[in-house]
Amino acid sequence: MSTDLAVARDKRYSKLTEPVYIVGREWCFEWFKTEIDTVIDLYNRGYGLTIIARRVDSTPRDTFLLLLDLAEQGRVKRRPGYLWGAM
């Protein structure tokens, strides 16, 4: 299904009067299970975003978005500073 079709089907967008901007339309967020396991382990051990990103050879942006998705699923535990890692 194309993104435009998906947006058109979403009731929230059923009465659009202007164009919609979709964040990250061209980004690719494919991760291997081993990378996800590494991200979860490092995050739960208290490592910061940039260190985790380096360890899985990714960007902080892509790693943050993976962590956001994992947090929504309850796969990473809450910690001080949560996803951003700031105390």
N, C-alpha and C positions, 0 to 999 in steps of 0.2 A: 504494500500500500504506500503510495507516495505521501510525503509529509503534508502537501497541500490538501490531499484527500482526508488525511487523518485530522487535520485542523478543522476542515469543513464539517466533519462528523461530530466534533466535540461541541456539545450544546452551548458551552461558554462562548464559542465563537460563531454561533448561528446567525447573529444579527450584526455582523461587522460592517462598519462604515468606513474603515480605513485599512491599509495593509498591515499585516501582522509580522513582526520581526521574531524569528525563532533563533534563540541562542545556540551556538554550536552546531548548526546544521551540517557543516562540512567536517566536523571533528570525528575522529574514529576512536571509540572507546572499547576496543577488544583487549581482553586480558586473559592470560593463561591461568589455570587453577593454581599452579605453583606460585605465580606472582601474587595472586590474591591471598594465598596462605601466608606468604612472606609479609605482605602489607599488614594483614591482620595481626600477625605475631609481633612485628616491630611496633605497630601502633599500641597494642595492648601492653607491651613492655615499656612504653613511655617515650619512644623516639619521636622526634619532631618531623613535620611534613617534609622539609627539604632533605633530611637524611634518608627518610623512607623512600622518597622519589629517586634519589641517587642509587640506593640499593637495588631498586627494580628497573633501573635505567629508563626512567620516565621523567616527565616534567612535574613540578609541584602542582600545576593546574589540573593535569589529568589525574594525578594521584589524589588530590583533594576531592575531585568529583567521584572517584572510586570510593573513597572513604565516606563521602556523603551518602552514596548509595548503600554502602555497607551499614552505616549508622541507621538509615531508614529501615533496614531489614533487621536491626538489632544484632548484627554480627560483630560489632566492636563495642567494647564497654565504655561507659561514660568515665571521663577523667577530668581533672582540673584543666580548664582551657578548652576542653572538648576537642573538636576537630582541628582547631587552629593551634592548639598546644600552648597558648599564652597563659601564664599564671596570673 
